[in-house]
Amino acid sequence: MERMIASDERRTDTMGIEQSPQRPVLDVALAASALAALRRTNYLPLCRVEVTAAGGRVVLVGRVPRHHLKQVAQTIVKGVPGVVEVRNEIEVVSSR
């Protein structure tokens, strides 16, 4: 017999992020807000950074030519409303 889940029970995924029908929409909106914030900096390399979000946790992936830009990206995204954590996986690559 299948177990029914009461409507007031909360489900979480393996990362401990609460699941709900609204979660994917909220994650997409948060990622879009973070990406828009990066684009407003007018640093071209930051416009190419990929942004994903899940439950307020944002992941940044991409390549920038200077360490300073990696730090700028993290600082900007930390200031976006709704962001609780930033995982900065941006690589610094020289253009030599």
N, C-alpha and C positions, 0 to 999 in steps of 0.2 A: 504494500500500500504506500502510495506517495505521501510524503509529508507536506502539508500545506503551510505556507509561511503567512503568519498573521500580518495584516497591513501595517502594524506598528513596529514590526521587527525590522532592523536595519541590516542590509547586506553590504559586505565589504569585499573588495578584491584582494589579491595577494599583496598589494602594496599598502593595504589598510585604508584605501580610499573608498568612501561610502558611495555605493552605486544607487542611482535613481534615473528615472526616464529623462530628467532635465540635465543630468551630468554631462553628456556629450555636447549639448548646446552651450553650456556654461564653459566647458573646456575650450571649445572653438572660439567663443567670444573672448576669453582670456588670452588665448594665443594671438588672436587678431589685435587685441589692444597692445600686447607686448611688442608685436611686430610694427605696429603703427608708431609706437614710442621710439623704436630703433630708427625708423625711417625719418622721423622728425629731427634726428641729430644731424642730418645731412652728410654723414660719413658714408660714402658709397659702400665700403666693405660691410658695414652693419646692415645695409639694405638687403644683402644676400644671405644673411644668417637665417637658418631654419628654426622655427619656434614651435614647440609642442607643449601642451599643458594637460594636466590631469589632477583634479582636486586641489587646485591652487599651487601645484608644483610645476614649474616651468623648466624645460630643457632647451638649451641653446646649442646648436650644432652648426659648424661652418668653419671658414678659414678667414683670417685677417692678417695683414702684413706686419702689425706691431702689437706688442703686449698691451700697450696703452689702450688700444681699441677693444681688446678682450675685456679689460677692466671696465671701460665705459659701458659696454653692452650689459654687463652684469649689474652695474650700478643703476642704469636706466631701468632695466626690467624689474629690479627689486622695488622700485618706486611706483610700479603700476598697481592700482587698487585691485585687490583680490589675490595678489601673488604672496604666497607664504614661504616659498623656497625656490631658489634658482640653482639648477645644476648646469654649470658652464662647461660645455664640452667643445668650445671653440678652440681650434688649433691656430697657433701663431706660425706662419710660414714666411720665410724671406723670399723676396722676389729677385734674388740674384741670378 
